[in-house]
Structures are given as C-alpha cells and as structure tokens.
Amino acid sequence: GEDVEQSLFLSVREGDSSVINCTYTDSSSTYLYWYKQEPGAGLQLLTYIFSNMDMKQDQRLTVLLNKKDKHLSLRIADTQTGDSAIYFCAELGGGADGLTFGKGTHLIIQP
Amino acid sequence: GAVVSQHPSWVICKSGTSVKIECRSLDFQATTMFWYRQFPKQSLMLMATSNEGSKATYEQGVEKDKFLINHASLTLSTLTVTSAHPEDSSFYICSASRGGVYNEQFFGPGTRLTVL
C-alpha cells in the first residue's frame, strides 16, 4: 500500500529557515499536501501542490516536489515561535480518494 | 501502539436515514478526537473537535444538527449523519490525540459513506 514517511522531529533557531522533508511511495499521487497541527487543535491545511508542479511559493512557505524521487519538502522562511507545531505531509493517490498521511514532524523552535 | 479504528469502513444508505460512524482509540486514551470530511479528489477538511465529556466544537459551516458528535468515553467518539442526503456522501476520517507534550494525532482509516 501507499506509504508516507517523515522525520519525527526538527529543531531550528528562531529566524532561521525550517525545511521539513517527506517521501512517499505512490507514483500515481495527484496532489500532495502539508497540514499544520497546533497543540490541542485539529489539522489545518497549509498548502498543497499538484503533482505536475515542481515548486509552489506562498509567502513564507515554499513547497518543492521531486516527483522522480518522490520527495516533497516544505520550507518555512524566518521561522517564528508561532510556527511551532506538528507538520503532516499527505498525498492523494491517483485511483483513490482518501488521503495517506505521514506521522508528522514536530517543529521545535529554539530562541 | 496508537491505533485508531473506524467502523464501518464503508456504508451505503437510503436518503433520509441516519448513519452512525464510530471512532475508537484501541490502545490509548484519547483526550481529544477530531472528525474530518474529504470530498472526492479534494483535501481533508476539519468538521469538528470533540473532547471527552463535553460538547463538540464545530468548524464554521458545519451543521451541528446534521452531524451529531458524541464523545462519551476516552476511547470512543461517534459521528451520526442525520437524515442523510446524497450530498452527504463523502469520506469521513477521525483522528485521536492523547495529549502530552507534543499532542500527536493518530488517524483512523476512514469511512466511505454513500447516500442513495
């Protein structure tokens, strides 16, 4: 079945850039997503990218997709304390309409 | 560990009937459970957040009387779609959180609802 892998933790200093990585196995993925979960809250969609795109930028967020390597990354520029959260990568397969999520990356901000 | 199950995995019902979907945390106590809805080929949308023993908090645009959520215990939450109509057909996913420092969220496999 499909699988989505992420590192469990990432620690960065405030003001630096954060890069959260994700790999997936489904070669027929159509959409790939990044969700953010703040403490005690549900998932909120941050951004998404179509599988035929290489990059998408939205303010401080940059998504890079390497479809050949099945690698997705989320870069957060000028990381702030409010960015501290769990970030989930998810993919939508070509044949199915359910999402496959990674287990989430905890982004820890150091002062 | 940290397994979340949903039942049923799929259900087909007639228009006007009610359908109950269960979400269970099998090996941990879930302080908070979340219900999501996913339309075909679209992303996951949060419907509501429920804490054990209290009323669910619904997201804007979600009808409380339409989607009844009960979180009676630390391992079980139910979503009842009342008087279902074809437009309610969707994929419903729950997740459970056990709190703690990082408040990880674990997802159920989802329930496919088809209303005829």
Interface residues (C-beta under 8 A of the other chain):
Chain A: T30 Y31 Y33 Y35 Q37 P39 G40 A41 G42 L43 Q44 L45 Y48 I86 A90 L92 D97 G98 L99 F101 K103 G104 H106
Chain B: T32 F34 Y36 Q38 P40 K41 S43 L44 M45 L46 T49 F91 I93 S95 S97 Y102 N103 E104 Q105 F107 G110
